[in-house]
Amino acid sequence: QVQLVESGGGLVQAGGSLRLSCAASGIIVSTYRMGWYRQAPGKQREFVAVILSGGYTNYADSVKGRLTISRDNAKNTVYLQMNSLEPEDTALYYCSAHYMFNDYWGQGTQITVSS
């Protein structure tokens, strides 16, 4: 059974930092395309960042230079370091894992950025 468990969300002031974690079980994160997505109230879920099995990373334009995705293979965990947070970053953040026809999602962790 595959599980993705996000943690690290919370309330932070604008300009602050948070680090999200996504602990995986049932898969090996280094072999999957691991991503972070977010959904703000009243909006559709949107792509934030991805890390491929080979280590290549990509980001949404709105977060480039502020957010960094990384992976710890020994801990089977993916991270999202979030710096210079803005109120527009307020959303429910989801971890995802993709491999061929398999897609898995976590339950999400809430981030609220106050101005």
Secondary structure as UniProt FT lines:
FT   STRAND          3..7
FT   STRAND          10..13
FT   TURN            14..15
FT   STRAND          18..25
FT   HELIX           29..31
FT   STRAND          33..39
FT   TURN            41..42
FT   STRAND          46..51
FT   TURN            53..54
FT   STRAND          57..59
FT   TURN            61..66
FT   STRAND          67..72
FT   TURN            73..76
FT   STRAND          77..82
FT   HELIX           87..89
FT   STRAND          91..99
FT   TURN            100..101
FT   STRAND          102..105
FT   STRAND          109..114
//
